[in-house]
Amino acid sequence: MRVLGIETSCDETGIAIYDSEKGLIGHTIYSQIELHREYGGVVPELASRDHVHKALPLIEEALLQAKLRKSDINAVAYTAGPGLMGALLAGASIGRSLAWALNVPATEVHHMEGHLLAPLLEDDSIQFPFLSLLVSGGHTQLILAKALGDYEILGESLDDAIGEAFDKTAKMLELPYPGGPEISQLALKGNPKAYKFPRPMTDRPGLDFSYSGLKTFAINTFNKSDKSQQAKADIALAFQTAAVDTLFIKCKRAIIQTEAKQLVVAGGVSANNYLREKLSLLEQKLSVTVHYPGKEFCTDNGAMIAFAGWLRLQHKTTQSLSFTARPRWPLSDLKKVKN
């Protein structure tokens, strides 16, 4: 089966083709970073319009990579949520219309399920059940993935997600958007002895997160500093260290609590090198293996949607001609897929 995947939940237009026998055979992506950079964040209306302009040419490019025609596609998978309403509608309408025109099945995919399953694209050693840490601009969640569609939320952010906190702190430090990679780069020049930031909610039981206070602590520290380039680097390092240490502490608790043998880390922040370095310590301290998607599959992409769609299509989870877009869609609302 060859599945065309369409991802348009935010500011990346991702298209991919997954072949059940050959794996990923076509993969294209267009990032809108430059479009939104001058505004310091994503402008929803601009994002929606750009998806409309870019999706069809990218589909043609993916087909060219795979050496296929549209008629060779056996199914279409598209992101139905969560995300920006206009952006989701752009991809969902294109995906559903294309499936209708080709007379092939279509299936909607939960954006975060796509991220959660992305490491399985290249690593077939991962088996259900496993523990998952989803870290992105909109989500910070610890999830027990029991089976396809059966996900128990063990802990999540009560306010800002970690990626959002990175972006807001970077903006305060006058760094360009998106802030996560900029913070990480600047942190390499920081003095680890300059500042020590708190590790929020690690002094109490539970697996929930909170990053709003840490972001505010960084802002207050910056306002009290001399605002030099070195001060910015020191604050970037202190912020990143505290943010990642918090993830490490909560992951360790979750592994002990669930007795999980595999930890899957996904989402845009999973590309952070310090996070990967820190979580590698879990493999040394506990009987667990840590798995990540390839760096190109950490951010939003069509490959994860095509792959998740293929997994669901094996269980005949297709949709009718009508479709919906869900800007808010808790992962826990999904139902276990039945054989």
ABEGO torsion letter per residue (X at the ends): XBBBBBBAABABBBBBBBBAAAEBABBBBBBAAAAAAAAGEBBAAAAAAAAAAAAAAAAAAAAAAAGBBAAABABBBBBAOBEBAAAAAAAAAAAAAAAAAAGBBBBBBBAAAAAAAAAAAABAABBOBBBBBBBBAABBBBBBBABBGBBBBABBBABBBAAAAAAAAAAAAGBBOBAAAAAAAAAAABBAAABBBBBBGAABBEABBBAAAAAAAAAAAAAABAGBAAAAAAAAAAAAAAAAAAAAAAAAAAAAAAGBABBBBBEAAAABAAAAAAAAAAAAABBBBBBBBBAAAABBBAAAAAAAAAAAAAAGBBBBABBBBBABBBAAABBBBBX
